[in-house]
Amino acid sequence: MNPSRRSAAVFDEAADVVLIYPYHYTHAPKAMLFHPLGIAQLAALLRQKGLVTRVIDCTFLQKENVIAAVVAARPKIIGIYIMLSMSANALELAESLRNVLPGVLRVCGGPLPTLHPERFSSAFDLVFRGEAAQSFPLFCADYLASDANSLAVDPMRYPGIYRSIPEGGVVSSPSIHSDEAAMDRMPIPDRDDYPHEAYQKFWRDAEGFSLAGIMTTFGCPFSCDFCSKPIYGNHFRRRCMDRIFEEIADIKQRGYDGLWIADDCFSLDPDHVRRFCRRLISEKLDMKWFCLARVDGISADDIALWEQAGCRKVFFGLESGDNRVLALMNKKTTTEMAERTLYRFSKSRIQTAGFFIVGYPGETWETIETTFAWALSLPLDELSFTVPYPLPGTPLYDRVGVTGNGADWNYENENRMVHASDFDEADLKARIESAYAAFDARRQTGPATRVRRP
């Protein structure tokens, strides 16, 4: 067995790199659990360079066990992935690791460090911004090969690197996006380190089959007012089908029988989706799948093909039942587009789920009530209402900011008002609950499911 791939119980060689996913499952309602793709991709790239790499997925671990697992791995470099709701966990973990492993290099990356690297420069020695697939493995190999593990680096060799220096100022370089050719040269994500039985049980209990995440495209060219995409950005890229299906074969071999297609917008390139579906059908893989899609550009023929290929549920960001509010959100869709597409899906066996935002800056109670009435009129199997959530890096955030210290970002699957609003949060949430009750009452086949944004 390759020692870089041994479980914690038999890991008898000191790790060059430990990668940590600092999310702890708290049984929040309708959580959606997937082993982290970004860390799995970095693990594959690090191991390709011959570095002994250990992954610690905290999802099903108690916090007190994580430090012990890191110490047992005896790493030279610790990398922690950070997104908004994990930032408190990550900073607490970094401080603890500083105390117990003072000589170990601490590095972070992810959406929030990409947007605000300066917020993490005191807790971490280095920050990697954007897509770190090229720069982070190269840096780790160079750092470990240097005689003194030197941090005196040429930043242009490592795109996206950010470091505060003791003399004052920073060393940094702009991040870059991998092109399609570079992505297709990468190994598929290495999923050896994850508690697959626990993930599979979670999904079988929730859906009757087990889902694993995969991405077939990266980036989204749209600029919705509330959407943050600091890693993959606007640059849309497709993976080649051979790489995608090599990864699906690996997922299936590990016991999963479903896919969560985590693309920002899976339906953006209809020809890409058609090739994907036809290959799923021709290879008889029998994999069920969920995806995110826009309401434009999906024909009745496409829906029939998706269904034949195993699609079981599509999540749509419908957002508002008022076209003026959709324009405020810069959605580039209309209610008429949504109605046509949802009607087509209602003729299939594919379930549909809709996400809505109420209380958006610039709205009125009249437009909010229009959204509730419209949502309840649509042929949806699931729906979710939320209040506006100004994520860092979005035009909405730049316009309204946040109040206090943003502590409510730590709540899972429950957006809370973190900005000054013309609407009372309690009133909005009471109205949301009454809409859920009305949705439940209208369903003929059982209780409704209220989903949260994945």
N, C-alpha and C positions, 0 to 999 in steps of 0.2 A: 504493500500500500504506500502511495506517495505520502510522506509525513505531513505535507502541507494540507492534506485533506482528512486527517484523522479527527475524530470527535474529541471533545474536551476530556473525556474520560481516559483516552489513551494517547493524548498529545504529549509526546516525550521529547520534542525538540523545541527549543525556544523559537518563538515566532519572529519573523522580520517585521511583519505588519499585522496589527489587529484592527479590523473594521467593525464599528459598532452602530447598530440601528437602535436609537434610544427611545423606542416606543414601547409602552407597557399597556397591554390590553386591560381595560377597566370595565368591560362588559357594558359599555355605553350602548344605548338603544340603536339597533341597526348599524353597528360598526361593520366595516368592510375590511377584512384582514387579508393581506397578501404579503408574502415574503418580498423584501425590497429588491427591486430589479437593479437599481443603480449600484448598490453594494455588490450584488451578484456579478454584475459586469466588471466592476473594478477587481473583484477577487479573481476572475478569470484572466484578466490582463496582467495582474501582479504575478500569478502563478505561471503564466506564459513566460515571464521574465526570470523564472526560477526562484522567486521569493516565497519563503514559507509564510503562508497567510492564514489567519484565523478570523472567522466571522462570528460575532456575538450578536444574535438577534434577540432583543430583549422582550419581544412581544409576549411570550408566555413565561418570562422569568420574573421573579421578585427582585426589586431593586437591590436588596442587600446581597443577592447572589452575583450581581454583575461585576462588582469590583473584584471579588474573589476569582471569577473566571478570567478577568483581564490579567490579574497578578499571576495566576497559574500559567498563562500563556507566555510570560516573560518577553513582551514585545520590545522592539527598538523604536517602532513608530506606532502611534495610535491615531486612527482616523475616525471621526464621528460625523455622521450625516445629520443635518439639522434642517427641519422645516418648521413653519411657524409654531404649530401646536406642540412641538418637541423641544423648543428652545430652552425652557426652564429645566427640563430633564437633562439636556445636553450640557448646559452650563454647570449644573450641580455635579454632574458626573465628571466633567473636566476638572473641577476644583478638587474633588476627591482623589482623582488620579494624580493630580499634581502633588498631593501630600504623600501618597503611598508609592508613587513611581516618579520621583522628582527628576530623574535624568532622562526620561523617555520623551521623545518628540511628540507633541500633541498637534494634530491637524484637524481642520473641519472643512466641510463643504455642504452644498445643498442650496435650496432656494433662498433662505434668509441670509446666510453668509454671502451669497452672490450679490444680493441687493445692498447689504449693509456690513461689509467686512470689518469696518472699524469697530462695530459693536462686539466683535469676537476676538479682536487682536490682543486683548489683555489675558483672556482665558486660554488662548491657543497660540502656539509658536508661528503657525502659518495658516492661511485661509486659501482655499482653492475655489475660484468663482467659475460659474457656468459649467459647461461640459468638461469634466476633468479626466475623461477617458484617455486622452493622450498625455496630459501633463503630469498627473499624479503618479501613475506607475513609473514614468521616466524619472521623475524627481526621486521617488523611493529608491530606485535602482542606483542612481547616482549618489545619493546621500549615504546609502549603506556601503557603497564601494569606496567612498572617500576615507582617508586614513583617520580623520578626526571628526567624521560625521559633520562636515562643515555646513553652516547655513549661509555662507558667503556665496550666494548663487547668482548667476546671470538670469534675471527675471524673464528675458525674452526667450530663453530656452524652455520655459514652463508657462505656457499661456494661461492667464487667469490667476497667477499666484499673487498673494498679497501678504506683506509682512511689515509690521511696525518695527523700527530699528531703535536700539537704546539711545542713540545719539539724537533722536528726533526724526520725524518724517516717516515715510514709508517706502518700501520697495514693491513695485507692482508691475504687472503687464496686462494688456487687454486679453479677455477670454476670446476663444474662437469656437466656431461650430465645425464639427466633423462633416465632411461631404459624404455623399452616398457610397463612393468607392472605399473611403476609409472605414465607414461603418461596416461594410460587408467584409472587410479584412479582419475585423475583430472576431475573437472566439465568442461563442454564445455564452450568455450568463452562466456562471458556475453555481448551481443550486445544491451542492453537496452539504452545506452547513446548516440547513434549516430543518425545523421540527415539522416535517411534512405530515405526519399523522395528525398532529394537532390542528394544522391548517385545514386538512381534509375533513376532519370531524366537524370543525366550525362550519364549513360550507355545506356538508351533507345535512347537518342539522337545520341549516337555514334554507337551502334550496333543493336538497335531494341529490345533489351531485357536487363534486369538488372543483373549484376554480383556482387556477394559477394565473398570475399576471404575465402578459406579454405585450410588446410594442411592435407594430408593423410599420409605423411612420413616426416621424419626430417633427415637432414644430407646428405652428398654426399661423396662417397669414392674416387672420382676422384680429381686430383690436377692440374687443368688447370692453366697455368702460370699467368693469369690475374684475376683469380676469388678469391674473398674474402668471407670467410664464418666463421667469428669469433664466431657466436652464436652457430650454430648447428654442425659445424665442419665436420670431416670425418666419424663420427659414424652414420651409416645409421640405422634408426629405423622406424617401421611401426606402425600406430595406428590400433586398432581393428575396424572391420567394424561396430559393434554396436555403438561405440562412434561416428564414422564418420557420420553415418546415423541419429543419434540423433541430431547432429549439422546441417545436411542438412535439417531435418524437421524444426528446429528452423529458419534457413535462409528462407526457403520457407514460413513459417508462417508470416514472416515479410514483405512479398511482393516481394521477389526476385524470378526470374525464371531462373537464371543462376549462374554458379560457376566459379570463377577463382581459379584453383587448383595451389596453390603457392609453391608446393614442388620444391626443387632445381632440381630434375629430376624425374618427375612423372613416367616415363617409366622404371625406373631402375629394378624393380621387376615385370616381366610380370604377374606372378600369382596373385600378389596383385592387379594389375590393372584389371585383368580379373574378380576377385571376386567383385571388385568395380563396374564394368560395369554390370555384371550379376544381381547384387542387384538393381542397378538403373533401370534396365529393369523390373525385377520381381515386384518391388514396384510401377512401373508406376508413377514415380515422375515427369516426363516430365521436367527435368532440363537440359538446354543446358550448355555446359562447354568448357572452354579453358584450355590449360596446356602447360608447358614446357617439352620438351623431347629431348633425344639424338637420333642420326640417326642410332644407332645400336640396334638390338634386337627387332624390331617391325615387325612382320610378316603381310602378307596380311590378314590372318584370324583375327589377332588382330585389324587391321584397320577396318575391317567390324564390329567387335564387338563394337569398340569405336563409330563408326558412329551410330549403332543401339542404343547405350546407351546415345546419345545426344551430342557427341563431335562435335564442330563446327569449332574449329581452334586450330592448334598446332604451337608453336613457337620453332624453332630450332636455336641453336647457331652454325651456319655453319662456320663462322669466316674467312676462306680463301679458295681460289680455288687452292692452291698450297700445295701439301702434305708435302713439306719440311718446309713450314711455319707452317702448323698444328703441325708438330713435334716440332718446336720451342715453340709453345704455349702449348705443352704437352696435346693436345686434346685427344689423343688415338682414333681418328677417321680418316677416309680418305675421299677423294672426291668420291671415288667409292661407299663407304657405303652410303653417302648422296644421290647420284644419284639413287641408288636402292630404298631407302626408299621414297624419294620424288616422284619417278615414281609410287610406290604403292599407295601413298596418292592421286596422281593425278587421279586415277581411282575411287576415292570415292568422296563424297560431302563435305569432311572435307577440310577446307582451310588450307594452310600452309604459315607461315611467316619465313623469314630467317634473321638472324643477321650476319653482316660481320664487321671485323676490317681491316682497311687499314693503311699502314704506320707503321707496327709493327717493333720494334727493330730487326734488322737482315734481314729485307725485302729489296727488290730492286724495282725500278719502274716496272721492268719486272713482278715480282710476283704480284704487285698491279694490273697491267693491266690484268694479268691472272685471278685474283679474280673478277674484274668487268665483264670480258667477261663470266666467268663461272656463276656468279650470274644471268646475263641476259639470260643465256641459260636454267636455271632451271625452272620447272613448279611451280613457287611460285605465291601466290596471293598477298603477301606483302613482302617488304624487307626494311632493314635498314642498312646503312653504318655508321660507326663511326671511329674516330681516337682512338689510344690506350689511355687507361685511367688507370694509375698505382695507383690502390686503395691501401691504407695502409693495410698491412697484406698479400700482395701477393708477390710471387717471382719477378714479374715484377717491383713492387715498390722497392724491395730490390736492384734490379739490376740498375734501371735508376733513382730512386728518383723522386723528383719534383723540379721545379724551383719556385722562389718567395715564396709567402706565401700560395699557393694553393687556392687563393680566387676564382678561376674559378670553384671550386667544388660547389659553390653556385648556378650555373646555372642548371636549371631543363631541363631534356630531351635533353641536348645539350652538349655532351662531347667536351672539348677544350683541346688543348695541354698544359699540365702542367709539361712537362719534356723536356729536351734537345733532339732534334730529328734531324736525317739526312734529314728529309722531311720538306718542308715549309707548314705550316698549311693552308695558303690561297690557295696554289696549290692543296692540297689534297681536300679541301672543294669544290673548283671549279670543280674538277674532279668528286666528289661525286654528285654534282648537275647535271652534264651532264649525269651521269649514271641514276639518277632518271628520267631525261627527256626521256632517251632512254627506260626505263622501262615503263613509261607512254605511250609512242608511240606504244609499242608492245602489250599492252593489248587491247583486243577486246571487253571487256564488260564494259568499263568505266575507269575513271581515277584511277591510282594506289594509294594505301595508303602506306605512308612511316611510319613505326612504329619505336618506340624507345624501348630500353631495359626496360622491366618492373622492 
